[in-house]
Amino acid sequence: MKEPAAASRPAANAPSGDPPAWATQARARLVDADAALATRFDRNEDIDTLLRDRAMAVDAIVRDAWSQCIADDAPLALFAVGGYGRGELYPQSDIDLLVLADPDAQAAQHDALARFFALLWDAGLQTGHAVRSPAECTSAARDDITVLTALSEARPLVADERDLRALLHAIDTRHVWPASDYFRAKREEQRVRQARFGDTSDNLEPNLKEGPGGLRDIQTLRWMALRVLGQRDAQGMIALGQLGADEYATLERERRALARLRFGLHLVANRREERLRFDHQKTLAARLGHVDADGTLAVEQMMQGFYRSASVVLRINDRLLQRFEEQLEGEVAPDVIDDTFELRRGYLAARDQHWPNGDTAAIFALFATWAAHPRIRGLHSQTARALAESLPTILAYADATPALRAQFLALLRGPQAVDTVARMARLGVLARWLPAFAQVSGRMQFDLFHVFTVDQHTLAVLRNIAGFASGTPDERFSIAHEVHPRLRKPELLLLAGLFHDIAKGRGGDHSELGAVDAREFGVAHGLSEADTDIIAWLVKKHLLMSVTAQKQDISDPDVIHKFAREVADRERLDLLYLLTCADIAGTSPKLWNAWKDRLLADLYTATRLALRRGLEHPVAKADRIAESRAAAQAMLADFAIDAGEAQGLFVQMPDETFLRARPDQIAWQATVVRSAKPDRVRVSARTLNAKGAAGIGALEVFVLAPDRDGLFAAIVATLDRAGLAIMQARLFDGPDGRVFDTFEVLPAEGQRSVAAEEVERRLSTALAVADLDTIKPARRNQPRHLRHFRIAPQIGFADTSDGRRTMLSLVCTDRPGLLADVTQVFRAQRLRVHDARIATFGARAEDVFQLTDERDHALDDARRDALRAALSALFDGDPR
């Protein structure tokens, strides 16, 4: 190897010095350099300067270490590779080095190189290294594309031009990875990587480096440009027409924004961390200068900036990948669609190079053409660029002509309406036409309930609605495919879905504010007064059905009657049901389950019957009981149980069962009563009537047992130990001293499904013990993420309408085993539980219990105060 270039020559001419002392001094130099860089970061200095200066500070230490260990005349060359080779070094990033040497030199310098690498580690530099000859570089690059990519970023540290040429020659496309092979492999690598990180940039703890729209996507474009076009900088791509100056400026802006986030994350985490975890989000937001504002937390402002940057990166990434593909495959003759548009290699393109020339109607025509040809691969990169440049010319709907508004409505009524809205959102058109949508684009909510940004959640809701309209039943939703065909104007549901969360973050009730927006939109677009009223009502009331189903007793005729009066007619009921299903399922992949599906279906069915009966004729309690008994009796005929035997079984069951339970539940429990012995515990479990992922592991558990204190707490603790979360508990006292307790359960997060037979066995065994107080809930560690979402406990008491029981409402931070611990408090206070409704919204638990004392009386003030104190002590003891 040749002598190093003068600028790269080590200070010493031969190995020398005291390695331990040098390492201590070098570590101190690095600490001082990083502290200075942190101070400069907080002064908002240019991020590229900071990254370069840290690389230079590390360069000095690396070269100095080299001089401590390697003689000047050693036939070795040292290169920085990977991100370090690019000259971009973050505070906690490791460094990658390549020593280029022939095999004989490698053997001769083995011990010296070992000392060099050890010295770097002692100095506090996490170092990845390889020692290879040019031929070995060729072989390693051929075997592993990531090696080739790292070597392509090589920067000489102690090397001359001949060394660099030798290295670049070793990895030339003539020897390894021709441009087309490299492009295809890297594109697939990107696809797999994005899928691994959820295939969306809109998760709660995004990876700034590897996630979709993150820094790795930008770097991938750089690598592809180098391999496919032979261009190391943007100016060469611009000269070739592969990158517009505006696109370059935009990409650079977002790269710097992402780089600043990553640099700051390394500082606040004080370790190599690429994922923007809850542990660091608030601290980083404060360090970046964000402050809480009305309706928007500082952390939400920071995260919105990230999501918007990632979205822009993905948009430009798509365009450039398409151009690289064209460069490799060459142009082909276009397929003409009409006078305005054509297909180029399957991508939709405008034929006029000046399109759209500031014409919003031309842009809407593009989306109409796209929707009319479902086999189109996507938007051609040049047309996508022209569209991006034309975004400022798109008028907001309030300033547009009636013809343009009609054109937009036609898109919502045409084929692929939801795909069209999603395309318009992704390409920035919807935010221009609908300025309120721009405000929620990239907006996150700092909680565990909403796992998507508002705009992505909205699109997920619209996709669910499209699924209802597809004609293919979705097994997650038991009756949605039956309800949707009855809609008079499906576009009303789409518009309600589009507007239902559009006012998030404005500091007021988003339902109320969104309804105002929806009404203004409907009036401006010439919708009829009736249709506008429906859309505004749906937006205003979009949480009504969910809250009613999950927080109230929908087996109570009064609850159904009140809900029916609010809904008022069948059309609104159909629309609200579908919007509610789509909204819940679009909030989080984990939120929709068989229990919610059945709750909403039951509420829908009961309300439909109430509307058919007429709101002036509410169902009487006696009529409800008679109807339930008759329906259950008919079902029992399938079990060879005649009317006489059925009535005999019904006599042994609580009257409340016939008022609160569904006929199929009554018939099922009657068969259990038939086979049970009066003095024995009998447990039966069955799968909830649901299919698909939402129904996996959902069970209904029925416990028929002699009543005794502590029974409920023992059941809850046993189910908790089995890894099951209780969604609802219904507890009735039978006429012969037995309890009829029903539980609807799902596997707790991260837990496996449990077979019905196993639940029966575990409960039967547990409840057979003489002392139920020996059954205790499992002890679990609090999940990491819950520490960041502490909710101040709220404990409220009220009497039931008949005054016989006390309603306890409990709002607090959810955690594994919470219900089991709460029931232990009830047991210690000698209280009886008669009903329980368990609702969880992200990290927020909202539970309601009906309680009495041991004499079945409502709780007096002293008992309430004692219970409040015991629950407060429980929550005060929760780990922070």
MOLINBEL-V786135 format. One record per run of one state. SS is the DSSP state (A for helix, B for strand, O for the rest). FROM is the first residue (numbers start at 1). LEN is the number of residues. Records with the same first field share a line. If there is no record, write none. Layout:
SS = FROM-LEN ; FROM-LEN
This chain:
O = 1-5 ; 9-10 ; 43-4 ; 70-7 ; 87-8 ; 101-2 ; 109-1 ; 123-4 ; 133-1 ; 144-1 ; 153-2 ; 159-2 ; 171-8 ; 197-10 ; 208-7 ; 230-4 ; 241-4 ; 270-5 ; 276-2 ; 288-5 ; 294-2 ; 297-1 ; 330-5 ; 337-4 ; 345-2 ; 351-9 ; 373-5 ; 380-1 ; 394-3 ; 400-2 ; 414-3 ; 427-2 ; 434-1 ; 441-13 ; 470-10 ; 487-3 ; 500-10 ; 525-4 ; 541-3 ; 552-5 ; 568-2 ; 586-8 ; 614-7 ; 640-3 ; 652-3 ; 661-2 ; 676-6 ; 688-5 ; 696-3 ; 707-4 ; 722-2 ; 734-4 ; 748-8 ; 768-4 ; 775-9 ; 789-5 ; 800-6 ; 814-4 ; 829-3 ; 842-2 ; 853-8 ; 877-4
A = 6-3 ; 19-24 ; 47-23 ; 82-5 ; 103-6 ; 110-13 ; 134-10 ; 145-8 ; 161-10 ; 179-18 ; 215-15 ; 234-7 ; 245-25 ; 278-10 ; 298-32 ; 360-13 ; 381-13 ; 397-3 ; 402-12 ; 417-10 ; 429-5 ; 435-6 ; 454-16 ; 480-7 ; 490-10 ; 510-15 ; 529-12 ; 544-8 ; 557-11 ; 570-16 ; 594-20 ; 621-19 ; 643-9 ; 655-6 ; 663-13 ; 693-3 ; 711-11 ; 756-12 ; 772-3 ; 784-5 ; 818-11 ; 861-16
B = 77-5 ; 95-6 ; 127-6 ; 155-4 ; 207-1 ; 275-1 ; 293-1 ; 296-1 ; 335-2 ; 341-4 ; 347-4 ; 378-2 ; 682-6 ; 699-8 ; 724-10 ; 738-10 ; 794-6 ; 806-8 ; 832-10 ; 844-9
